[in-house]
Amino acid sequence: MGWLDDEHSFPTGNMPTHLIEKLRRLVKNPTELYRGYHICELCKMPDDVKRAYDEKVAFFNSSHLLENRNKPLKLFMVNNLYDDWRESRQGNGEIRIHDTNITYAAPVLIVHYVEEHKYMPPAEFLRALEEMAEPNVPGP
């Protein structure tokens, strides 16, 4: 449920705030963790972030990395643009919502998809989310 990409359409709408909050609590304790991260394919990288990313890749792919180890701090500060952009659009696991006869799986990015791209999960998923007990999540 909720694996989105830029090649397929998906239903949109405004999900109730209390259900978004419940999803936020669920994604704090994901399951089925990936060995890496998936970055939202719907988000287009802004030009300044793309330049920072390209600089970062070029720097770390440099055959002169040891010579460049004292490269100005500004390069690393600029590259934080990419890191900050990516951080809010990446996920590395799934959540589970159990209903009577079915278990729904969704990526932790479902919160991002709902908030940023107005993804509207199916009614059955929302009903199961509404009826489930409050998730137990670690403290702040």
N, CA, C and O atoms as a GROMACS GRO file, in nm:
protein
  560
    1MET      N    1   0.084  -0.117   0.000
    1MET     CA    2   0.000   0.000   0.000
    1MET      C    3   0.089   0.123   0.000
    1MET      O    4   0.168   0.140   0.093
    2GLY      N    5   0.079   0.208  -0.100
    2GLY     CA    6   0.146   0.336  -0.094
    2GLY      C    7   0.287   0.340  -0.149
    2GLY      O    8   0.362   0.433  -0.119
    3TRP      N    9   0.325   0.242  -0.231
    3TRP     CA   10   0.455   0.253  -0.298
    3TRP      C   11   0.429   0.333  -0.426
    3TRP      O   12   0.372   0.282  -0.521
    4LEU      N   13   0.472   0.458  -0.426
    4LEU     CA   14   0.441   0.549  -0.536
    4LEU      C   15   0.564   0.575  -0.621
    4LEU      O   16   0.677   0.570  -0.573
    5ASP      N   17   0.540   0.603  -0.748
    5ASP     CA   18   0.647   0.647  -0.836
    5ASP      C   19   0.591   0.749  -0.934
    5ASP      O   20   0.471   0.776  -0.935
    6ASP      N   21   0.678   0.804  -1.015
    6ASP     CA   22   0.635   0.911  -1.104
    6ASP      C   23   0.581   0.859  -1.238
    6ASP      O   24   0.553   0.938  -1.328
    7GLU      N   25   0.565   0.728  -1.251
    7GLU     CA   26   0.512   0.671  -1.375
    7GLU      C   27   0.368   0.624  -1.364
    7GLU      O   28   0.304   0.594  -1.465
    8HIS      N   29   0.315   0.619  -1.243
    8HIS     CA   30   0.179   0.569  -1.222
    8HIS      C   31   0.097   0.672  -1.144
    8HIS      O   32   0.146   0.735  -1.050
    9SER      N   33  -0.026   0.688  -1.185
    9SER     CA   34  -0.114   0.780  -1.113
    9SER      C   35  -0.159   0.715  -0.981
    9SER      O   36  -0.149   0.594  -0.963
   10PHE      N   37  -0.208   0.798  -0.891
   10PHE     CA   38  -0.255   0.749  -0.762
   10PHE      C   39  -0.365   0.842  -0.714
   10PHE      O   40  -0.369   0.959  -0.753
   11PRO      N   41  -0.455   0.790  -0.629
   11PRO     CA   42  -0.564   0.875  -0.578
   11PRO      C   43  -0.511   0.983  -0.483
   11PRO      O   44  -0.417   0.959  -0.407
   12THR      N   45  -0.571   1.098  -0.488
   12THR     CA   46  -0.530   1.208  -0.400
   12THR      C   47  -0.650   1.259  -0.322
   12THR      O   48  -0.765   1.236  -0.358
   13GLY      N   49  -0.620   1.329  -0.216
   13GLY     CA   50  -0.724   1.387  -0.131
   13GLY      C   51  -0.661   1.440  -0.004
   13GLY      O   52  -0.538   1.445   0.008
   14ASN      N   53  -0.744   1.477   0.089
   14ASN     CA   54  -0.697   1.527   0.218
   14ASN      C   55  -0.730   1.426   0.326
   14ASN      O   56  -0.846   1.405   0.361
   15MET      N   57  -0.627   1.363   0.377
   15MET     CA   58  -0.643   1.261   0.480
   15MET      C   59  -0.665   1.331   0.615
   15MET      O   60  -0.603   1.434   0.641
   16PRO      N   61  -0.752   1.278   0.700
   16PRO     CA   62  -0.775   1.339   0.831
   16PRO      C   63  -0.646   1.351   0.912
   16PRO      O   64  -0.562   1.260   0.913
   17THR      N   65  -0.631   1.464   0.978
   17THR     CA   66  -0.509   1.495   1.053
   17THR      C   67  -0.478   1.390   1.159
   17THR      O   68  -0.361   1.354   1.177
   18HIS      N   69  -0.579   1.342   1.229
   18HIS     CA   70  -0.552   1.245   1.336
   18HIS      C   71  -0.496   1.114   1.280
   18HIS      O   72  -0.422   1.044   1.349
   19LEU      N   73  -0.530   1.079   1.156
   19LEU     CA   74  -0.475   0.958   1.096
   19LEU      C   75  -0.332   0.980   1.049
   19LEU      O   76  -0.249   0.890   1.054
   20ILE      N   77  -0.303   1.101   1.004
   20ILE     CA   78  -0.165   1.133   0.967
   20ILE      C   79  -0.077   1.125   1.092
   20ILE      O   80   0.034   1.072   1.086
   21GLU      N   81  -0.126   1.176   1.202
   21GLU     CA   82  -0.050   1.170   1.328
   21GLU      C   83  -0.027   1.025   1.369
   21GLU      O   84   0.081   0.990   1.418
   22LYS      N   85  -0.126   0.941   1.351
   22LYS     CA   86  -0.112   0.800   1.385
   22LYS      C   87  -0.006   0.735   1.296
   22LYS      O   88   0.075   0.656   1.344
   23LEU      N   89  -0.007   0.769   1.167
   23LEU     CA   90   0.097   0.718   1.076
   23LEU      C   91   0.235   0.765   1.120
   23LEU      O   92   0.331   0.688   1.118
   24ARG      N   93   0.245   0.891   1.160
   24ARG     CA   94   0.375   0.944   1.208
   24ARG      C   95   0.429   0.861   1.325
   24ARG      O   96   0.549   0.833   1.332
   25ARG      N   97   0.340   0.823   1.414
   25ARG     CA   98   0.384   0.742   1.528
   25ARG      C   99   0.425   0.602   1.482
   25ARG      O  100   0.522   0.545   1.532
   26LEU      N  101   0.352   0.547   1.387
   26LEU     CA  102   0.385   0.413   1.336
   26LEU      C  103   0.521   0.409   1.268
   26LEU      O  104   0.597   0.314   1.288
   27VAL      N  105   0.553   0.510   1.188
   27VAL     CA  106   0.679   0.506   1.112
   27VAL      C  107   0.801   0.524   1.201
   27VAL      O  108   0.914   0.506   1.155
   28LYS      N  109   0.782   0.561   1.327
   28LYS     CA  110   0.894   0.572   1.420
   28LYS      C  111   0.947   0.435   1.461
   28LYS      O  112   1.056   0.424   1.517
   29ASN      N  113   0.871   0.331   1.433
   29ASN     CA  114   0.910   0.195   1.469
   29ASN      C  115   0.887   0.103   1.349
   29ASN      O  116   0.800   0.016   1.353
   30PRO      N  117   0.964   0.121   1.240
   30PRO     CA  118   0.941   0.044   1.118
   30PRO      C  119   0.983  -0.102   1.131
   30PRO      O  120   1.056  -0.140   1.222
   31THR      N  121   0.936  -0.181   1.038
   31THR     CA  122   0.973  -0.321   1.027
   31THR      C  123   1.030  -0.342   0.886
   31THR      O  124   1.029  -0.250   0.804
   32GLU      N  125   1.081  -0.460   0.860
   32GLU     CA  126   1.134  -0.491   0.726
   32GLU      C  127   1.229  -0.382   0.676
   32GLU      O  128   1.213  -0.329   0.567
   33LEU      N  129   1.328  -0.350   0.759
   33LEU     CA  130   1.422  -0.244   0.722
   33LEU      C  131   1.502  -0.283   0.598
   33LEU      O  132   1.538  -0.399   0.578
   34TYR      N  133   1.529  -0.183   0.515
   34TYR     CA  134   1.607  -0.203   0.393
   34TYR      C  135   1.754  -0.189   0.427
   34TYR      O  136   1.789  -0.139   0.534
   35ARG      N  137   1.840  -0.232   0.336
   35ARG     CA  138   1.984  -0.215   0.355
   35ARG      C  139   2.030  -0.077   0.311
   35ARG      O  140   2.147  -0.042   0.329
   36GLY      N  141   1.943   0.000   0.257
   36GLY     CA  142   1.974   0.135   0.213
   36GLY      C  143   1.850   0.220   0.230
   36GLY      O  144   1.764   0.190   0.314
   37TYR      N  145   1.839   0.323   0.153
   37TYR     CA  146   1.725   0.413   0.160
   37TYR      C  147   1.662   0.430   0.023
   37TYR      O  148   1.729   0.423  -0.080
   38HIS      N  149   1.533   0.451   0.024
   38HIS     CA  150   1.461   0.484  -0.099
   38HIS      C  151   1.424   0.631  -0.090
   38HIS      O  152   1.369   0.676   0.011
   39ILE      N  153   1.455   0.706  -0.196
   39ILE     CA  154   1.422   0.847  -0.200
   39ILE      C  155   1.298   0.865  -0.287
   39ILE      O  156   1.286   0.803  -0.392
   40CYS      N  157   1.207   0.948  -0.243
   40CYS     CA  158   1.082   0.974  -0.314
   40CYS      C  159   1.108   1.007  -0.460
   40CYS      O  160   1.183   1.100  -0.492
   41GLU      N  161   1.045   0.931  -0.549
   41GLU     CA  162   1.061   0.952  -0.692
   41GLU      C  163   0.972   1.064  -0.745
   41GLU      O  164   0.988   1.107  -0.859
   42LEU      N  165   0.879   1.110  -0.664
   42LEU     CA  166   0.788   1.216  -0.707
   42LEU      C  167   0.850   1.355  -0.688
   42LEU      O  168   0.812   1.450  -0.757
   43CYS      N  169   0.943   1.366  -0.596
   43CYS     CA  170   1.006   1.495  -0.568
   43CYS      C  171   1.116   1.522  -0.670
   43CYS      O  172   1.203   1.438  -0.695
   44LYS      N  173   1.110   1.638  -0.726
   44LYS     CA  174   1.212   1.680  -0.821
   44LYS      C  175   1.316   1.762  -0.746
   44LYS      O  176   1.282   1.854  -0.671
   45MET      N  177   1.441   1.728  -0.767
   45MET     CA  178   1.549   1.796  -0.698
   45MET      C  179   1.565   1.939  -0.751
   45MET      O  180   1.584   1.959  -0.871
   46PRO      N  181   1.558   2.041  -0.662
   46PRO     CA  182   1.579   2.179  -0.706
   46PRO      C  183   1.721   2.197  -0.762
   46PRO      O  184   1.812   2.123  -0.726
   47ASP      N  185   1.738   2.296  -0.849
   47ASP     CA  186   1.866   2.318  -0.916
   47ASP      C  187   1.982   2.339  -0.818
   47ASP      O  188   2.090   2.284  -0.839
   48ASP      N  189   1.961   2.418  -0.711
   48ASP     CA  190   2.070   2.441  -0.617
   48ASP      C  191   2.109   2.314  -0.543
   48ASP      O  192   2.226   2.292  -0.511
   49VAL      N  193   2.011   2.230  -0.515
   49VAL     CA  194   2.038   2.103  -0.448
   49VAL      C  195   2.109   2.009  -0.545
   49VAL      O  196   2.200   1.937  -0.505
   50LYS      N  197   2.068   2.008  -0.670
   50LYS     CA  198   2.133   1.924  -0.773
   50LYS      C  199   2.280   1.964  -0.788
   50LYS      O  200   2.367   1.876  -0.797
   51ARG      N  201   2.310   2.093  -0.790
   51ARG     CA  202   2.449   2.138  -0.800
   51ARG      C  203   2.529   2.090  -0.678
   51ARG      O  204   2.642   2.043  -0.693
   52ALA      N  205   2.472   2.102  -0.560
   52ALA     CA  206   2.540   2.057  -0.438
   52ALA      C  207   2.565   1.907  -0.444
   52ALA      O  208   2.672   1.859  -0.406
   53TYR      N  209   2.466   1.832  -0.492
   53TYR     CA  210   2.481   1.686  -0.505
   53TYR      C  211   2.592   1.653  -0.604
   53TYR      O  212   2.677   1.569  -0.576
   54ASP      N  213   2.592   1.719  -0.720
   54ASP     CA  214   2.694   1.694  -0.822
   54ASP      C  215   2.834   1.725  -0.768
   54ASP      O  216   2.928   1.651  -0.797
   55GLU      N  217   2.846   1.833  -0.691
   55GLU     CA  218   2.976   1.867  -0.631
   55GLU      C  219   3.020   1.758  -0.533
   55GLU      O  220   3.137   1.721  -0.529
   56LYS      N  221   2.926   1.709  -0.456
   56LYS     CA  222   2.958   1.606  -0.357
   56LYS      C  223   3.005   1.479  -0.427
   56LYS      O  224   3.105   1.419  -0.387
   57VAL      N  225   2.933   1.438  -0.530
   57VAL     CA  226   2.970   1.317  -0.604
   57VAL      C  227   3.107   1.335  -0.668
   57VAL      O  228   3.192   1.246  -0.660
   58ALA      N  229   3.130   1.449  -0.732
   58ALA     CA  230   3.258   1.474  -0.797
   58ALA      C  231   3.372   1.472  -0.695
   58ALA      O  232   3.479   1.417  -0.721
   59PHE      N  233   3.348   1.532  -0.579
   59PHE     CA  234   3.452   1.536  -0.476
   59PHE      C  235   3.487   1.396  -0.428
   59PHE      O  236   3.604   1.360  -0.421
   60PHE      N  237   3.385   1.317  -0.396
   60PHE     CA  238   3.412   1.184  -0.342
   60PHE      C  239   3.455   1.083  -0.447
   60PHE      O  240   3.510   0.979  -0.414
   61ASN      N  241   3.430   1.114  -0.574
   61ASN     CA  242   3.479   1.027  -0.682
   61ASN      C  243   3.617   1.070  -0.729
   61ASN      O  244   3.676   1.006  -0.816
   62SER      N  245   3.668   1.178  -0.673
   62SER     CA  246   3.796   1.232  -0.715
   62SER      C  247   3.909   1.134  -0.685
   62SER      O  248   3.915   1.075  -0.577
   63SER      N  249   3.998   1.116  -0.783
   63SER     CA  250   4.114   1.030  -0.760
   63SER      C  251   4.215   1.102  -0.671
   63SER      O  252   4.311   1.041  -0.625
   64HIS      N  253   4.192   1.231  -0.648
   64HIS     CA  254   4.282   1.310  -0.565
   64HIS      C  255   4.220   1.338  -0.428
   64HIS      O  256   4.244   1.444  -0.370
   65LEU      N  257   4.142   1.245  -0.378
   65LEU     CA  258   4.070   1.267  -0.254
   65LEU      C  259   4.165   1.304  -0.140
   65LEU      O  260   4.135   1.394  -0.062
   66LEU      N  261   4.278   1.236  -0.129
   66LEU     CA  262   4.371   1.266  -0.020
   66LEU      C  263   4.427   1.408  -0.034
   66LEU      O  264   4.446   1.476   0.067
   67GLU      N  265   4.454   1.451  -0.157
   67GLU     CA  266   4.504   1.586  -0.179
   67GLU      C  267   4.397   1.690  -0.142
   67GLU      O  268   4.430   1.801  -0.101
   68ASN      N  269   4.271   1.653  -0.158
   68ASN     CA  270   4.161   1.746  -0.137
   68ASN      C  271   4.101   1.740   0.003
   68ASN      O  272   3.998   1.801   0.029
   69ARG      N  273   4.164   1.666   0.094
   69ARG     CA  274   4.101   1.648   0.224
   69ARG      C  275   4.083   1.777   0.301
   69ARG      O  276   4.000   1.784   0.392
   70ASN      N  277   4.158   1.881   0.265
   70ASN     CA  278   4.144   2.009   0.332
   70ASN      C  279   4.063   2.107   0.248
   70ASN      O  280   4.074   2.229   0.267
   71LYS      N  281   3.984   2.056   0.156
   71LYS     CA  282   3.901   2.141   0.072
   71LYS      C  283   3.820   2.232   0.164
   71LYS      O  284   3.784   2.192   0.274
   72PRO      N  285   3.791   2.352   0.120
   72PRO     CA  286   3.722   2.447   0.209
   72PRO      C  287   3.594   2.391   0.269
   72PRO      O  288   3.520   2.316   0.206
   73LEU      N  289   3.572   2.430   0.393
   73LEU     CA  290   3.452   2.387   0.466
   73LEU      C  291   3.326   2.427   0.391
   73LEU      O  292   3.223   2.362   0.405
   74LYS      N  293   3.333   2.532   0.312
   74LYS     CA  294   3.216   2.579   0.237
   74LYS      C  295   3.158   2.468   0.149
   74LYS      O  296   3.036   2.456   0.137
   75LEU      N  297   3.246   2.386   0.088
   75LEU     CA  298   3.197   2.276   0.004
   75LEU      C  299   3.106   2.184   0.085
   75LEU      O  300   3.000   2.144   0.036
   76PHE      N  301   3.146   2.152   0.207
   76PHE     CA  302   3.066   2.062   0.288
   76PHE      C  303   2.938   2.129   0.338
   76PHE      O  304   2.835   2.064   0.353
   77MET      N  305   2.945   2.257   0.363
   77MET     CA  306   2.826   2.330   0.405
   77MET      C  307   2.725   2.337   0.291
   77MET      O  308   2.605   2.319   0.313
   78VAL      N  309   2.772   2.363   0.170
   78VAL     CA  310   2.683   2.365   0.054
   78VAL      C  311   2.621   2.229   0.033
   78VAL      O  312   2.503   2.218  -0.001
   79ASN      N  313   2.700   2.124   0.053
   79ASN     CA  314   2.648   1.990   0.031
   79ASN      C  315   2.542   1.950   0.132
   79ASN      O  316   2.469   1.854   0.111
   80ASN      N  317   2.533   2.024   0.243
   80ASN     CA  318   2.425   1.997   0.337
   80ASN      C  319   2.290   2.026   0.274
   80ASN      O  320   2.189   1.972   0.320
   81LEU      N  321   2.285   2.109   0.171
   81LEU     CA  322   2.160   2.132   0.099
   81LEU      C  323   2.103   1.999   0.051
   81LEU      O  324   1.984   1.971   0.070
   82TYR      N  325   2.188   1.918  -0.011
   82TYR     CA  326   2.143   1.788  -0.061
   82TYR      C  327   2.104   1.697   0.055
   82TYR      O  328   1.999   1.633   0.052
   83ASP      N  329   2.188   1.692   0.156
   83ASP     CA  330   2.160   1.603   0.269
   83ASP      C  331   2.027   1.639   0.336
   83ASP      O  332   1.948   1.550   0.369
   84ASP      N  333   2.002   1.767   0.356
   84ASP     CA  334   1.877   1.811   0.417
   84ASP      C  335   1.758   1.779   0.327
   84ASP      O  336   1.654   1.734   0.375
   85TRP      N  337   1.773   1.802   0.198
   85TRP     CA  338   1.665   1.773   0.102
   85TRP      C  339   1.633   1.624   0.103
   85TRP      O  340   1.517   1.585   0.110
   86ARG      N  341   1.737   1.542   0.095
   86ARG     CA  342   1.720   1.397   0.090
   86ARG      C  343   1.658   1.343   0.219
   86ARG      O  344   1.570   1.256   0.215
   87GLU      N  345   1.704   1.395   0.332
   87GLU     CA  346   1.659   1.345   0.463
   87GLU      C  347   1.507   1.344   0.477
   87GLU      O  348   1.451   1.251   0.534
   88SER      N  349   1.442   1.448   0.426
   88SER     CA  350   1.297   1.457   0.442
   88SER      C  351   1.220   1.376   0.337
   88SER      O  352   1.097   1.374   0.339
   89ARG      N  353   1.293   1.310   0.246
   89ARG     CA  354   1.228   1.238   0.137
   89ARG      C  355   1.280   1.095   0.123
   89ARG      O  356   1.271   1.036   0.016
   90GLN      N  357   1.332   1.040   0.230
   90GLN     CA  358   1.385   0.905   0.221
   90GLN      C  359   1.320   0.815   0.324
   90GLN      O  360   1.275   0.860   0.430
   91GLY      N  361   1.316   0.689   0.292
   91GLY     CA  362   1.261   0.590   0.384
   91GLY      C  363   1.341   0.462   0.376
   91GLY      O  364   1.408   0.436   0.276
   92ASN      N  365   1.336   0.383   0.481
   92ASN     CA  366   1.413   0.259   0.482
   92ASN      C  367   1.340   0.143   0.548
   92ASN      O  368   1.404   0.052   0.602
   93GLY      N  369   1.211   0.144   0.543
   93GLY     CA  370   1.139   0.033   0.603
   93GLY      C  371   0.991   0.042   0.575
   93GLY      O  372   0.946   0.118   0.489
   94GLU      N  373   0.917  -0.038   0.648
   94GLU     CA  374   0.773  -0.050   0.627
   94GLU      C  375   0.700  -0.046   0.760
   94GLU      O  376   0.759  -0.063   0.866
   95ILE      N  377   0.571  -0.023   0.752
   95ILE     CA  378   0.483  -0.035   0.868
   95ILE      C  379   0.379  -0.143   0.837
   95ILE      O  380   0.356  -0.176   0.721
   96ARG      N  381   0.318  -0.195   0.940
   96ARG     CA  382   0.213  -0.296   0.924
   96ARG      C  383   0.090  -0.249   1.000
   96ARG      O  384   0.098  -0.199   1.112
   97ILE      N  385  -0.025  -0.266   0.936
   97ILE     CA  386  -0.153  -0.236   0.999
   97ILE      C  387  -0.238  -0.362   0.985
   97ILE      O  388  -0.267  -0.406   0.874
   98HIS      N  389  -0.277  -0.418   1.099
   98HIS     CA  390  -0.352  -0.543   1.099
   98HIS      C  391  -0.501  -0.516   1.111
   98HIS      O  392  -0.546  -0.442   1.198
   99ASP      N  393  -0.577  -0.579   1.022
   99ASP     CA  394  -0.722  -0.575   1.027
   99ASP      C  395  -0.767  -0.718   1.057
   99ASP      O  396  -0.683  -0.805   1.075
  100THR      N  397  -0.894  -0.743   1.063
  100THR     CA  398  -0.944  -0.875   1.099
  100THR      C  399  -0.883  -0.986   1.015
  100THR      O  400  -0.829  -1.082   1.070
  101ASN      N  401  -0.891  -0.976   0.884
  101ASN     CA  402  -0.844  -1.084   0.798
  101ASN      C  403  -0.731  -1.044   0.704
  101ASN      O  404  -0.696  -1.119   0.613
  102ILE      N  405  -0.675  -0.928   0.724
  102ILE     CA  406  -0.573  -0.880   0.632
  102ILE      C  407  -0.471  -0.794   0.706
  102ILE      O  408  -0.503  -0.727   0.804
  103THR      N  409  -0.349  -0.799   0.659
  103THR     CA  410  -0.244  -0.712   0.711
  103THR      C  411  -0.198  -0.623   0.597
  103THR      O  412  -0.158  -0.671   0.491
  104TYR      N  413  -0.203  -0.493   0.619
  104TYR     CA  414  -0.159  -0.396   0.519
  104TYR      C  415  -0.014  -0.361   0.547
  104TYR      O  416   0.026  -0.343   0.662
  105ALA      N  417   0.065  -0.352   0.441
  105ALA     CA  418   0.203  -0.306   0.451
  105ALA      C  419   0.214  -0.176   0.374
  105ALA      O  420   0.152  -0.159   0.269
  106ALA      N  421   0.293  -0.085   0.426
  106ALA     CA  422   0.315   0.044   0.359
  106ALA      C  423   0.457   0.090   0.388
  106ALA      O  424   0.512   0.058   0.493
  107PRO      N  425   0.517   0.164   0.295
  107PRO     CA  426   0.651   0.215   0.321
  107PRO      C  427   0.645   0.328   0.424
  107PRO      O  428   0.542   0.395   0.437
  108VAL      N  429   0.754   0.349   0.497
  108VAL     CA  430   0.755   0.460   0.593
  108VAL      C  431   0.739   0.593   0.521
  108VAL      O  432   0.701   0.693   0.584
  109LEU      N  433   0.767   0.597   0.394
  109LEU     CA  434   0.746   0.719   0.316
  109LEU      C  435   0.599   0.754   0.297
  109LEU      O  436   0.568   0.857   0.239
  110ILE      N  437   0.509   0.670   0.345
  110ILE     CA  438   0.366   0.699   0.327
  110ILE      C  439   0.329   0.834   0.389
  110ILE      O  440   0.242   0.904   0.337
  111VAL      N  441   0.394   0.871   0.499
  111VAL     CA  442   0.365   1.001   0.561
  111VAL      C  443   0.404   1.113   0.466
  111VAL      O  444   0.329   1.209   0.447
  112HIS      N  445   0.520   1.102   0.407
  112HIS     CA  446   0.566   1.201   0.309
  112HIS      C  447   0.469   1.206   0.190
  112HIS      O  448   0.430   1.315   0.146
  113TYR      N  449   0.430   1.091   0.140
  113TYR     CA  450   0.340   1.087   0.025
  113TYR      C  451   0.205   1.153   0.057
  113TYR      O  452   0.150   1.225  -0.027
  114VAL      N  453   0.154   1.128   0.176
  114VAL     CA  454   0.025   1.186   0.218
  114VAL      C  455   0.037   1.337   0.235
  114VAL      O  456  -0.049   1.412   0.189
  115GLU      N  457   0.144   1.381   0.302
  115GLU     CA  458   0.158   1.524   0.331
  115GLU      C  459   0.203   1.606   0.211
  115GLU      O  460   0.148   1.713   0.185
  116GLU      N  461   0.300   1.558   0.137
  116GLU     CA  462   0.358   1.637   0.029
  116GLU      C  463   0.290   1.617  -0.106
  116GLU      O  464   0.286   1.709  -0.188
  117HIS      N  465   0.238   1.497  -0.129
  117HIS     CA  466   0.182   1.467  -0.261
  117HIS      C  467   0.032   1.436  -0.257
  117HIS      O  468  -0.028   1.398  -0.357
  118LYS      N  469  -0.026   1.453  -0.136
  118LYS     CA  470  -0.171   1.436  -0.116
  118LYS      C  471  -0.221   1.296  -0.152
  118LYS      O  472  -0.336   1.278  -0.192
  119TYR      N  473  -0.133   1.195  -0.136
  119TYR     CA  474  -0.174   1.057  -0.160
  119TYR      C  475  -0.288   1.022  -0.065
  119TYR      O  476  -0.283   1.053   0.054
  120MET      N  477  -0.391   0.957  -0.119
  120MET     CA  478  -0.504   0.913  -0.038
  120MET      C  479  -0.510   0.760  -0.043
  120MET      O  480  -0.551   0.703  -0.144
  121PRO      N  481  -0.468   0.695   0.066
  121PRO     CA  482  -0.476   0.548   0.069
  121PRO      C  483  -0.621   0.501   0.057
  121PRO      O  484  -0.714   0.579   0.081
  122PRO      N  485  -0.641   0.375   0.021
  122PRO     CA  486  -0.777   0.320   0.009
  122PRO      C  487  -0.855   0.326   0.140
  122PRO      O  488  -0.797   0.326   0.248
  123ALA      N  489  -0.985   0.331   0.127
  123ALA     CA  490  -1.074   0.342   0.243
  123ALA      C  491  -1.053   0.227   0.342
  123ALA      O  492  -1.060   0.249   0.463
  124GLU      N  493  -1.029   0.107   0.292
  124GLU     CA  494  -1.010  -0.009   0.382
  124GLU      C  495  -0.887   0.011   0.471
  124GLU      O  496  -0.888  -0.023   0.589
  125PHE      N  497  -0.781   0.065   0.411
  125PHE     CA  498  -0.658   0.092   0.485
  125PHE      C  499  -0.685   0.197   0.593
  125PHE      O  500  -0.644   0.182   0.708
  126LEU      N  501  -0.755   0.304   0.555
  126LEU     CA  502  -0.785   0.411   0.650
  126LEU      C  503  -0.873   0.361   0.764
  126LEU      O  504  -0.855   0.399   0.879
  127ARG      N  505  -0.968   0.275   0.731
  127ARG     CA  506  -1.055   0.218   0.835
  127ARG      C  507  -0.974   0.133   0.932
  127ARG      O  508  -0.992   0.142   1.054
  128ALA      N  509  -0.883   0.050   0.880
  128ALA     CA  510  -0.800  -0.034   0.965
  128ALA      C  511  -0.708   0.053   1.052
  128ALA      O  512  -0.685   0.022   1.169
  129LEU      N  513  -0.655   0.160   0.994
  129LEU     CA  514  -0.571   0.253   1.069
  129LEU      C  515  -0.650   0.319   1.181
  129LEU      O  516  -0.602   0.331   1.294
  130GLU      N  517  -0.771   0.362   1.149
  130GLU     CA  518  -0.858   0.427   1.247
  130GLU      C  519  -0.888   0.333   1.364
  130GLU      O  520  -0.890   0.376   1.479
  131GLU      N  521  -0.911   0.206   1.334
  131GLU     CA  522  -0.954   0.111   1.437
  131GLU      C  523  -0.839   0.050   1.517
  131GLU      O  524  -0.861  -0.005   1.625
  132MET      N  525  -0.719   0.060   1.466
  132MET     CA  526  -0.607  -0.002   1.538
  132MET      C  527  -0.577   0.074   1.667
  132MET      O  528  -0.603   0.194   1.678
  133ALA      N  529  -0.523   0.002   1.764
  133ALA     CA  530  -0.484   0.064   1.890
  133ALA      C  531  -0.371   0.165   1.864
  133ALA      O  532  -0.299   0.155   1.765
  134GLU      N  533  -0.358   0.259   1.954
  134GLU     CA  534  -0.250   0.356   1.940
  134GLU      C  535  -0.116   0.283   1.941
  134GLU      O  536  -0.093   0.196   2.024
  135PRO      N  537  -0.029   0.319   1.847
  135PRO     CA  538   0.101   0.249   1.839
  135PRO      C  539   0.190   0.281   1.959
  135PRO      O  540   0.194   0.394   2.009
  136ASN      N  541   0.262   0.180   2.003
  136ASN     CA  542   0.362   0.200   2.107
  136ASN      C  543   0.492   0.237   2.037
  136ASN      O  544   0.546   0.159   1.959
  137VAL      N  545   0.540   0.355   2.066
  137VAL     CA  546   0.663   0.399   2.003
  137VAL      C  547   0.760   0.446   2.109
  137VAL      O  548   0.720   0.491   2.216
  138PRO      N  549   0.890   0.436   2.077
  138PRO     CA  550   0.990   0.485   2.172
  138PRO      C  551   0.973   0.635   2.197
  138PRO      O  552   0.919   0.706   2.112
  139GLY      N  553   1.018   0.681   2.310
  139GLY     CA  554   1.012   0.824   2.343
  139GLY      C  555   1.097   0.908   2.250
  139GLY      O  556   1.164   0.855   2.161
  140PRO      N  557   1.094   1.039   2.269
  140PRO     CA  558   1.165   1.131   2.179
  140PRO      C  559   1.310   1.110   2.175
  140PRO      O  560   1.380   1.181   2.103
   0.00000   0.00000   0.00000
